[in-house]
Amino acid sequence: MRALHKLKFLTLFPFKASLGFIIFLVGSIIQVAAGQIYREEVNLGWRVVFSFFPFAVFSKGLNDLGRYARDDKNGMRWEERADYGFFPLSEQWKWYGIDIGIFIALTWFFDAVLYLKLKPWFMFTRSYWVGAKKKGVQKVRNYIDFTKKKIIHSKKAEFFREALFLQMNLLSIYACICY
């Protein structure tokens, strides 16, 4: 949990509790709407838009598993996960993978732009990927300096280690819940 306090871009929002509650409310509303969105007669465009929100796909999966547990006393068999009806679990798992990739990229982008104060196009610059010799140009350092074989002890390196640790924990929890 220490790493959560070190995500500096969250300190830019003085209303963190309100922001968290708003995300909770939006997620709850989307979960309720997910039952109506993932039907065959609904336009494909709406299903794709709602699939970018993990809580909508998660709600659809829980509804499907709940229906199988209620209707069939044996539940869903592993072989049935891909062909039991419209938008099956195997399709939902593909969307989870897409969502994980998108949210990792957004976290990386917002940490670099809001906390490190890099330009929004930082990923297209050569100095970001290979470093620069000029003072002030290189704002991001590696965690380990391979030329001196020692760990860099700086606030930025500590922040990135903690943020990486938090992201890995969240991904493992998310993977356990979803799969």
GINORDA-V187155 format. One record per residue. PHI is phi as a letter, one per 40 degrees, with the letter a starting at -180 (none if undefined). OMEGA is omega as a letter, one per 20 degrees, with the letter a starting at -180 (999 if undefined). Layout:
phi=PHI omega=OMEGA
phi=PHI omega=OMEGA
This chain:
phi=none omega=r
phi=d omega=a
phi=c omega=a
phi=c omega=r
phi=c omega=a
phi=c omega=r
phi=c omega=a
phi=c omega=a
phi=c omega=r
phi=c omega=r
phi=c omega=r
phi=c omega=r
phi=b omega=a
phi=c omega=a
phi=b omega=a
phi=d omega=a
phi=c omega=r
phi=c omega=r
phi=c omega=r
phi=c omega=r
phi=c omega=r
phi=c omega=r
phi=c omega=r
phi=c omega=a
phi=c omega=r
phi=c omega=r
phi=c omega=r
phi=c omega=r
phi=c omega=r
phi=c omega=r
phi=c omega=r
phi=c omega=a
phi=c omega=a
phi=c omega=r
phi=c omega=a
phi=c omega=a
phi=c omega=a
phi=c omega=r
phi=b omega=a
phi=c omega=a
phi=c omega=r
phi=c omega=a
phi=d omega=a
phi=d omega=a
phi=d omega=r
phi=c omega=r
phi=c omega=r
phi=c omega=r
phi=c omega=a
phi=c omega=r
phi=c omega=r
phi=c omega=r
phi=b omega=a
phi=d omega=a
phi=c omega=r
phi=c omega=r
phi=c omega=r
phi=c omega=r
phi=c omega=r
phi=c omega=r
phi=c omega=r
phi=c omega=r
phi=c omega=r
phi=c omega=r
phi=c omega=r
phi=c omega=r
phi=c omega=r
phi=c omega=r
phi=c omega=a
phi=c omega=a
phi=c omega=a
phi=b omega=a
phi=c omega=a
phi=c omega=a
phi=g omega=a
phi=c omega=r
phi=c omega=a
phi=c omega=a
phi=c omega=a
phi=c omega=a
phi=c omega=a
phi=b omega=a
phi=a omega=a
phi=c omega=a
phi=i omega=a
phi=c omega=r
phi=f omega=a
phi=c omega=a
phi=d omega=a
phi=c omega=r
phi=c omega=r
phi=c omega=r
phi=c omega=r
phi=c omega=r
phi=c omega=r
phi=c omega=r
phi=c omega=r
phi=c omega=r
phi=c omega=r
phi=c omega=r
phi=c omega=a
phi=c omega=a
phi=c omega=r
phi=c omega=r
phi=c omega=r
phi=c omega=r
phi=c omega=r
phi=c omega=a
phi=c omega=a
phi=c omega=r
phi=c omega=a
phi=c omega=a
phi=c omega=a
phi=c omega=a
phi=c omega=a
phi=c omega=r
phi=f omega=r
phi=c omega=r
phi=c omega=a
phi=c omega=r
phi=c omega=a
phi=d omega=a
phi=c omega=r
phi=c omega=a
phi=c omega=r
phi=c omega=a
phi=c omega=r
phi=c omega=a
phi=c omega=a
phi=b omega=r
phi=g omega=r
phi=a omega=a
phi=c omega=a
phi=c omega=a
phi=c omega=r
phi=g omega=a
phi=c omega=a
phi=c omega=a
phi=b omega=a
phi=b omega=r
phi=b omega=r
phi=c omega=r
phi=c omega=a
phi=b omega=r
phi=c omega=a
phi=c omega=r
phi=c omega=a
phi=b omega=r
phi=f omega=r
phi=b omega=a
phi=c omega=r
phi=c omega=r
phi=b omega=r
phi=a omega=a
phi=c omega=r
phi=c omega=r
phi=c omega=r
phi=c omega=r
phi=d omega=a
phi=c omega=r
phi=c omega=a
phi=c omega=r
phi=c omega=r
phi=c omega=r
phi=c omega=r
phi=c omega=a
phi=c omega=r
phi=c omega=r
phi=c omega=r
phi=c omega=r
phi=c omega=r
phi=c omega=r
phi=c omega=a
phi=c omega=r
phi=c omega=r
phi=c omega=a
phi=c omega=a
phi=c omega=a
phi=b omega=999
